[in-house]
Amino acid sequence: MVKIAKKSDPKKLEELKKKIHNESYLQNAINMIALNLTKNLLHEE
């Protein structure tokens, strides 16, 4: 099944572009990704 992407929100994209340059935002995002991956690998929730 092919999924069709939603139209992008220019305002939301601009917010994300600003956040990507914020060191603490990036570190928190990386930590959350690592935590979720670890939980999934260990089959914990």
C-alpha positions as CSV (number, residue, x, y, z in Angstrom):
1,M,0.0,0.0,0.0
2,V,1.4,3.4,-1.0
3,K,1.0,6.2,1.6
4,I,0.6,9.8,0.3
5,A,2.3,12.5,2.4
6,K,0.2,15.2,3.9
7,K,0.8,18.8,2.7
8,S,3.5,20.4,4.7
9,D,2.7,23.3,7.0
10,P,5.1,26.2,6.3
11,K,4.8,27.6,9.8
12,K,5.6,24.2,11.4
13,L,8.5,23.7,9.0
14,E,10.0,27.1,10.0
15,E,9.7,26.2,13.7
16,L,11.5,22.9,13.1
17,K,14.2,24.6,11.1
18,K,14.9,26.9,14.1
19,K,14.8,24.0,16.6
20,I,17.3,21.9,14.6
21,H,20.0,24.5,15.5
22,N,19.2,24.4,19.2
23,E,21.8,22.1,20.9
24,S,19.6,21.3,23.9
25,Y,16.6,20.5,21.6
26,L,18.7,18.1,19.6
27,Q,20.2,16.4,22.6
28,N,16.8,15.9,24.1
29,A,15.5,14.5,20.8
30,I,18.4,12.1,20.5
31,N,17.9,11.0,24.1
32,M,14.2,10.3,23.5
33,I,15.0,8.3,20.4
34,A,17.6,6.3,22.2
35,L,15.2,5.6,25.1
36,N,12.4,4.5,22.7
37,L,14.8,2.2,20.8
38,T,16.1,0.7,24.0
39,K,12.6,0.0,25.3
40,N,11.6,-1.6,22.0
41,L,14.7,-3.8,22.0
42,L,14.1,-4.9,25.5
43,H,10.3,-5.3,24.9
44,E,9.5,-2.9,27.8
45,E,7.1,-0.1,28.0
